[in-house]
Every structure is written in C-alpha cells, then in structure tokens.
Amino acid sequence: MNIPIKTWRFHGGVHPADGKALSNTVPAQRAPLLERYTVAIQQNIGAPPKPVVAKGDTVKKGQLIAEPGGFVSAPVHAPTSGTVGDIVEVPGANGGAIPAIEIISDGKDEWGSGLDPIPNWKNTDREILKKRIADAGIVGMGGAAFPTHVKLSPPPEKVIDTLILNGAECEPYLTADHRLMLERTEAVLEGAAIAAKILRVDRVFLGIEENKPDAIAALNEKAGQYGVTVVPLHVRYPQGGEKQLIYALTGRSVATGGLPMDVGCVVQNVGSCAAICDAVVEGHPLIERYTTVTGTPVANPGTWILRLGTTVEQALTFAGGVKARAAKVIMGGPMMGFAQTSLGVTVTKNSSGILLLQWQETAEYTSNPCIRCGRCVRACPMKLLPGPVSVMVESENYDEAEKNYVMDCMECGVCTYVCPAKRPLVQHFRRAKAEINAKRRAAKAKQA
C-alpha cells in the first residue's frame, strides 16, 4: 500500500558514508555447491541446539541435524545431502571456538522428506503455522538471531496491534536486504502476511530507508495484496534499530528494560519474513541466506545466496577473491560487525554481510582521556551518557555504570564513530555488560 503515514525522528544518529554503491545494483548470485559445509550448531540466542546425528550418518538436504535445546532455541538443518563428517570446532564470529557439524556433500543435493508445504495457510490454524516456523529453525536474520516463533508468541496480557517489517538496512555497505526485497518481493510480503495472521493483527508496516527507491517501488506494486503498508524513512543510522524503528513508525517509545511487545509491536526482519514464506508455502527449513560480500579490496562485490556452513574464505572466492590488501575482515557491517582473525569463520543464519576494509578506511582507537565534548551524548540514539559511562568502566565501577543504564546500550557504534578522542566506547560498554551479566548469574546461582 502506498499510503503516506506520519513518521517520527528518533534522537541522535549519524550519517556515515554508506558504501552501498559497491553492491546494491548487482543481482544476487547463488553460490555453487561446495564439497563440504561446516554448520555451527548454535545459531540462535537462547539455549543451544543438541546434535541428533553422528559421524558417518547419511543425511538429505533440509534434514534435521540439531534439535532445539528448549523453547528459546532453534533447530539446525543440513544445507545439502551427503554424509556427516564429524563434530568439530570452528572459529566463531564473536571470537573463540564453537562446535559445528561437518556435512560432506554427495554432489546430489537431494531434499529429504521433512516439512510438508502448507499452500493453503490462510485457512490453517495459527498454532500449526507457528510450529512450522519453529520446526524450520527461523530466527531474526537482521543480526540478533532471536527465535522467530518466540517473538510470535507474546504473553496473553501483551496486546499486539502492529507488526513492523524491518527493511531499513541502515548499516553501511550492506545490501543483502535491499536485493532480497527487490528480487523476492512477494516472499517477503507473504511471509509478513503469515506472521500477521499468527499475531492476529491488521496493521503491518514495512519500514525502508528512502535510499532504496527500486525496492520501494517493487514492494508498493505488490504490498496491497498482502495488507502491508510500505513506509519510506529518512536515511539515518541506526534507523533499523528495533526501538528506533518502532518510534519512527508509531511514535511509541519502548521504556528502559522494556520490549517491543510492551508497546503493542512485534518487529521482524524482511529476511525472516521471506524464510517464513519458504517454510510454510514450500516446506523448506532455513538453510541459506542472502549475504553481502563487499568492500574495496573485494574483486567483485555483490550479494550471494550462501548456504549455512560456507566459510568466509569460500565466500570471498565466489566474489572473485581479493584485489588489494585488507586491514580488516568484518562479519556484518562496519558499525556493529565484528572484526575476524580467521577466514574459517562460517556463515550462520544472522550473517548479513562479509566486509573487507583497507588500511586507509579504518581508524585506530586508543586510551586517550575523554575531552568532555558531548558529541557522543548528542549522537546516542538511546539518550545515554557514553563518555561519562566509559570513564566508569575504565575505573571498573560497573555498579555505577549499571545505574547509568549501560545495559540499555544497543552497541550501534555511533558514540565511537563521533568521538574525536578515538576512545573505544562500544568496547567499554560490551565489557561492562559482560561483567554485570556475570555478576547477576553468580548472584542467581548463590540464591539457588
């Protein structure tokens, strides 16, 4: 639907050079079948899945290889047919080694019998649809990897009246969602309609930054058929932050420590919506995703449809390799992504991008003292006090940092980006949050 609605401007934000021209006009390409995939076992926030296969087992494409470890968990499926090699450890995107299941391809790429298609989903019980989404292993594909079926199961006392599709893709360089909305328009919209049926809502907004006019036009052409209103938004990072997007589209503010459901909203990434459509209409679990492989050192930047378990090294090979020396390899975008120490890191359900940067495109952060300029305060979209809180963290005064809402930090990187003293503010806050969470776990264990 092309119905203008009022939008609100969230506090703070920045306008970094977006780098999207490297890949936003290049049609997504499907990666060729690999001889081996190394599939991380845990690809969701919450309880880790449990492997249900062993070395030497024969598997089919889409077959369950790890079952959920609880309600807040998501299963993992084989990206192709073949044989289970072993359960090994691979580098994780956030640092450290993580367990993974090797799948050695048999070259046939045969689907197994698993999930039956539900083409008549409009007349299907909501609980059946929700179970299908859970069985397909769908999670938030914008980065958080929160199990989608949990988001679609708000408590009875939380009345949901608005479903928001996050198509903002405000992170610089990343264009995977842009290409997905352009190339799989109806899958995105139909997945949204399925989610809306589950939630019993009629108001569905798709927020998309206005620097994607071709995707906006494609969506508007079909949106009315699915009850979706496409809302172009001003280009400003982090427009795609969950709380910022809710405010921009509804004017509702999520309180400190609150959740979107507290203000009647559920937010889903457009990639998750396309995966919902695949799971329900086609009977396909989540085994691949659109991923941007980009950066000035990359020979042929673009978006690739990569199967889970593809390594960064293999993805770069698909993109023609590297034509210039890279200073950093980042999983995700330059603002919220994580720099990597190994090209053996594998693509997971929330791998939106693989970014390479040259030396001149990076900045070195130091332990310079805060100069009290206030730029971080003006820029912080969460209205925090990044400068003073970072000083508290440097002094290991985590209790005081917690009192000053460090746990509300969304780690968007805006404060670090604008800091003239080049202080590693986001890293300080991640450290504080880790220390505070560890203290909470210890207190809970002591009480038990």
C-alpha positions in Angstrom: 0.0 0.0 0.0 1.3 3.4 -0.9 -0.4 5.4 1.9 1.6 8.2 3.4 1.8 8.0 7.2 3.3 10.3 9.8 6.8 9.3 10.8 8.8 10.5 13.8 12.5 11.4 14.1 14.4 9.4 16.7 17.1 11.1 18.9 20.7 11.2 17.7 22.1 9.1 14.9 24.7 9.8 12.3 25.2 9.8 8.5 28.3 7.7 7.7 29.4 7.2 4.1 27.3 4.2 3.2 29.4 2.3 0.7 26.3 0.6 -0.7 27.1 1.6 -4.3 29.7 -1.2 -4.4 27.0 -3.9 -4.4 23.4 -2.5 -4.4 22.9 -2.8 -8.2 24.4 -6.3 -8.6 21.8 -9.1 -8.7 22.2 -11.7 -6.1 24.1 -14.8 -7.2 23.5 -18.3 -5.9 26.8 -19.9 -4.7 27.8 -23.2 -6.3 27.5 -26.4 -4.3 30.6 -27.0 -2.1 32.2 -30.3 -1.2 32.0 -29.6 2.5 29.9 -27.4 4.8 30.8 -26.8 8.5 27.5 -25.9 10.1 27.6 -24.1 13.5 25.4 -25.9 16.0 24.2 -22.8 17.8 22.9 -20.1 15.5 20.3 -18.5 17.9 20.1 -16.5 21.0 19.0 -18.8 23.8 19.5 -22.5 24.6 22.0 -24.3 22.3 20.5 -27.0 20.0 21.5 -30.6 20.5 23.1 -32.7 17.7 20.9 -35.6 16.5 23.4 -37.0 14.0 26.7 -38.8 14.4 29.8 -39.3 12.3 29.1 -41.4 9.2 25.3 -40.8 9.1 23.8 -40.1 5.8 21.6 -37.0 5.5 19.4 -35.3 3.0 19.2 -31.6 2.2 17.0 -29.9 4.8 17.2 -32.8 7.3 17.3 -32.0 11.0 20.9 -32.3 12.3 20.4 -30.5 15.7 17.2 -30.2 17.6 16.2 -27.3 19.8 17.5 -27.2 23.4 14.4 -25.5 24.7 11.6 -23.2 23.8 14.0 -20.3 23.2 16.1 -22.3 20.7 16.1 -23.1 17.0 16.9 -26.4 15.2 19.6 -26.6 12.5 19.2 -28.5 9.2 21.6 -29.9 6.6 22.5 -27.5 3.8 22.9 -30.3 1.3 22.7 -34.1 1.1 25.7 -36.2 2.0 27.5 -37.7 5.0 28.2 -36.3 8.4 31.9 -35.9 8.8 32.4 -35.1 12.4 31.5 -32.7 15.1 34.4 -30.2 15.1 35.3 -26.8 16.5 35.4 -23.8 14.2 36.2 -20.1 14.8 33.1 -18.2 15.9 32.2 -14.7 14.6 32.3 -13.3 18.1 35.6 -14.8 19.0 36.5 -18.2 20.4 35.8 -21.7 19.1 32.3 -23.0 18.6 31.1 -26.6 17.9 29.9 -27.4 14.3 28.7 -30.3 12.3 30.6 -31.2 9.1 28.4 -32.2 6.1 30.3 -33.8 3.3 28.4 -33.3 0.1 27.5 -36.3 -2.1 27.0 -33.9 -5.1 23.3 -34.9 -5.5 21.9 -32.0 -3.4 18.7 -34.1 -2.8 15.9 -32.8 -0.5 14.8 -35.1 2.2 11.2 -35.7 3.2 10.6 -33.4 6.1 8.3 -30.4 6.2 5.2 -30.7 4.0 4.2 -27.5 2.2 1.1 -25.6 3.5 0.0 -23.6 0.5 -3.5 -23.0 2.0 -2.0 -21.3 5.0 -4.9 -18.7 5.2 -7.2 -21.5 6.3 -4.6 -23.1 8.6 -4.7 -22.9 12.4 -2.3 -20.3 13.8 -0.6 -22.8 16.1 0.2 -25.1 13.2 1.8 -22.1 11.4 3.8 -21.1 14.4 5.0 -24.7 14.9 6.1 -24.8 11.3 8.2 -21.7 11.8 9.8 -23.2 14.9 10.5 -26.5 13.1 12.1 -24.6 10.2 14.7 -23.1 12.5 13.8 -19.5 11.6 15.5 -16.7 13.7 15.9 -13.0 13.4 18.1 -12.6 10.3 19.0 -8.9 10.9 21.6 -9.8 13.4 20.0 -10.7 16.7 19.2 -14.4 15.8 16.3 -14.4 18.3 14.0 -17.4 17.5 11.1 -16.2 15.4 8.4 -18.5 16.9 9.2 -16.9 20.3 8.6 -13.4 19.0 5.3 -14.6 17.5 4.2 -15.9 20.9 3.6 -12.9 23.1 2.0 -13.5 26.5 -1.8 -13.1 26.6 -1.6 -9.9 28.6 0.5 -8.2 25.9 -1.9 -7.0 23.2 -0.2 -6.7 19.9 -1.7 -4.3 17.3 1.2 -3.7 14.9 3.6 -5.8 13.0 6.7 -4.0 11.7 8.9 -5.3 9.0 12.5 -4.1 9.3 13.8 -3.3 5.8 15.7 -0.2 6.8 19.1 -1.8 6.3 20.8 1.3 7.7 24.2 -0.4 8.3 26.8 1.0 5.8 27.9 -1.4 2.9 25.2 -4.0 3.5 22.8 -4.5 0.7 21.5 -8.1 1.2 18.1 -7.0 2.4 17.9 -4.5 -0.4 18.5 -7.2 -3.0 16.1 -9.6 -1.2 13.2 -7.1 -1.2 13.9 -6.4 -4.9 14.2 -10.0 -6.0 11.9 -11.9 -3.6 9.3 -9.2 -3.1 6.3 -11.5 -2.8 8.1 -13.9 -0.5 8.8 -11.1 1.9 5.2 -9.8 1.8 3.6 -13.3 2.0 5.8 -14.1 5.0 4.7 -10.9 6.6 1.0 -11.8 6.0 1.6 -15.2 7.6 3.2 -13.6 10.7 0.3 -11.1 10.8 -2.2 -14.0 10.8 -0.4 -15.6 13.7 -0.4 -12.4 15.7 -4.0 -11.5 14.7 -3.0 -8.0 13.6 -4.3 -5.9 10.6 -1.7 -3.1 10.8 1.5 -4.1 9.1 4.2 -1.6 8.3 7.4 -2.2 6.3 10.0 0.5 7.2 12.6 1.0 4.5 15.1 3.8 4.1 14.4 6.0 1.1 17.8 5.3 -0.5 16.3 2.1 -2.0 13.8 3.6 -4.5 13.8 0.5 -6.7 12.9 -1.8 -3.8 10.3 0.7 -2.6 8.6 0.7 -6.0 8.7 -3.1 -6.2 7.2 -3.5 -2.8 4.5 -0.9 -3.4 3.4 -2.8 -6.5 2.5 -5.9 -4.5 2.1 -4.7 -0.9 -1.7 -4.0 -1.1 -2.4 -7.7 -1.9 -0.9 -8.7 1.4 -2.1 -5.9 3.7 1.3 -4.3 4.1 1.9 -0.5 4.1 5.4 0.4 2.8 6.8 3.4 4.7 9.9 5.2 3.2 12.1 6.5 6.0 14.8 9.2 6.2 18.3 7.8 5.8 20.0 8.0 9.2 21.9 5.4 11.1 20.7 3.5 13.2 17.2 3.8 11.6 17.0 0.0 11.7 17.4 -0.3 15.4 14.3 -2.0 16.8 13.4 0.7 19.3 14.3 3.5 16.8 12.2 1.8 14.1 9.2 1.5 16.4 9.4 5.1 17.3 9.8 6.3 13.7 6.7 4.3 12.5 4.4 4.6 15.5 5.7 7.4 17.8 5.7 4.9 20.6 8.7 4.7 23.0 9.9 1.4 24.5 10.9 2.1 28.1 14.2 1.2 29.7 14.4 -2.5 30.1 11.2 -2.9 28.1 10.4 -4.9 24.9 8.5 -4.0 21.7 5.5 -6.1 22.9 5.2 -3.6 25.8 4.0 -1.0 23.3 2.0 -3.4 21.2 4.6 -4.1 18.5 6.4 -7.0 17.1 9.4 -6.4 14.7 10.6 -8.9 12.1 13.5 -8.6 9.6 12.5 -8.9 6.0 14.8 -11.8 5.6 13.0 -13.7 8.4 9.7 -12.9 6.6 11.0 -14.5 3.4 12.2 -17.5 5.4 8.7 -17.8 6.9 7.2 -17.9 3.4 9.7 -20.6 2.3 9.0 -22.7 5.4 5.2 -22.5 5.2 4.5 -22.4 1.4 7.4 -24.5 0.2 8.2 -26.6 3.2 11.8 -25.6 3.2 13.8 -25.0 6.5 16.3 -22.2 6.8 19.5 -23.5 5.3 20.7 -20.5 3.2 20.5 -16.7 3.2 21.3 -13.5 1.2 24.7 -12.3 2.3 26.6 -9.2 1.1 30.3 -9.8 0.2 31.8 -6.4 -0.2 34.4 -3.8 0.4 37.0 -2.0 -1.8 39.5 -4.9 -1.6 36.9 -7.4 -2.9 37.3 -8.0 -6.7 33.6 -8.4 -7.4 31.4 -7.0 -4.6 27.9 -8.2 -4.5 25.3 -10.3 -2.7 25.4 -14.1 -2.7 22.9 -16.7 -1.6 25.1 -18.7 0.7 24.3 -21.9 2.4 24.9 -22.1 6.2 28.3 -23.5 6.9 30.1 -21.7 4.0 33.4 -20.2 5.2 34.4 -16.6 4.7 37.3 -17.8 2.6 34.9 -19.6 0.3 32.6 -16.6 0.0 35.5 -14.4 -1.0 36.4 -16.9 -3.6 32.9 -16.7 -5.1 33.3 -12.9 -5.2 36.5 -13.1 -7.3 39.0 -13.0 -4.5 40.8 -10.0 -3.1 42.4 -7.4 -5.3 44.0 -5.3 -2.6 45.4 -5.9 0.9 42.7 -5.8 3.5 43.3 -4.3 7.0 40.1 -5.8 8.4 37.7 -8.6 7.7 34.3 -7.9 9.4 31.3 -10.2 9.8 28.4 -7.7 9.5 28.8 -4.0 8.8 31.4 -1.5 9.9 29.3 -0.1 12.8 28.0 -3.2 14.6 30.0 -6.0 13.0 32.9 -8.0 14.5 36.4 -8.0 13.1 37.7 -11.5 12.4 41.0 -13.2 13.0 40.3 -16.2 10.7 38.8 -16.8 7.3 37.5 -20.1 8.6 34.5 -18.3 10.3 31.3 -19.7 8.7 28.1 -18.2 7.5 25.2 -18.5 10.0 21.6 -17.5 10.0 22.4 -13.9 11.0 25.3 -13.4 8.7 24.1 -10.3 6.8 27.5 -9.4 5.3 31.2 -10.0 4.9 33.1 -6.8 4.7 36.7 -6.1 3.9 38.3 -2.7 4.6 41.7 -1.3 3.5 44.1 0.4 6.0 43.1 4.0 5.0 39.4 3.1 5.6 40.0 2.2 9.3 40.8 4.2 12.4 42.9 3.1 15.4 41.2 3.6 18.7 43.3 4.5 21.8 43.0 5.0 25.6 43.1 8.8 25.2 41.2 10.6 28.0 37.6 11.8 27.4 37.7 15.5 26.4 34.1 16.1 27.6 33.0 17.4 24.2 29.5 15.9 24.4 29.3 14.7 20.8 28.6 11.1 21.9 25.7 12.3 24.1 24.1 14.3 21.2 24.6 11.3 18.9 23.5 8.4 21.1 20.1 7.1 19.9 19.4 5.7 23.3 19.9 9.0 25.1 22.7 7.7 27.2 25.9 9.4 28.5 28.5 7.4 26.7 31.5 9.5 27.7 31.0 9.5 31.4 29.9 5.9 31.5 33.0 4.8 29.6 35.1 6.5 32.3 33.2 4.5 34.9 34.0 1.3 33.0 37.7 2.2 32.8 37.7 2.5 36.6 35.9 -0.8 36.8 33.0 0.9 38.5 30.4 -1.4 37.0 27.8 -0.7 39.6 27.8 3.0 38.7 27.8 2.2 35.0 24.7 0.0 35.6 23.0 2.8 37.4 23.6 5.0 34.3 21.8 2.5 32.1 24.8 0.9 30.3 22.7 -2.2 29.9 20.4 -0.2 27.6 23.3 0.3 25.1 22.4 -1.2 21.7 26.1 -1.3 20.7 25.3 0.6 17.5 28.8 2.2 17.5 27.5 5.8 17.0 29.4 7.1 20.0 32.7 5.6 18.9 32.2 6.9 15.4 31.8 10.5 16.5 34.4 10.5 19.3 37.3 12.9 18.4 39.5 11.4 21.1 39.1 8.0 19.3 38.1 6.2 22.5 36.8 2.6 22.2 33.4 3.4 23.8 31.5 0.4 22.4 34.1 -2.0 23.6 33.9 -0.4 27.1 30.2 -1.0 27.2 30.4 -4.6 25.9 32.9 -5.2 28.7 30.7 -3.6 31.3 27.6 -5.6 30.2 29.6 -8.9 30.3 30.8 -8.1 33.9 27.3 -7.1 35.0 25.7 -10.2 33.5 28.4 -12.4 35.1 27.6 -10.8 38.5 23.9 -11.4 38.0 24.5 -15.1 37.1 26.7 -15.5 40.2 24.0 -13.9 42.5 21.3 -16.1 40.9 23.4 -19.3 41.4 24.1 -18.3 45.0 20.3 -17.9 45.7 19.6 -21.3 44.1 
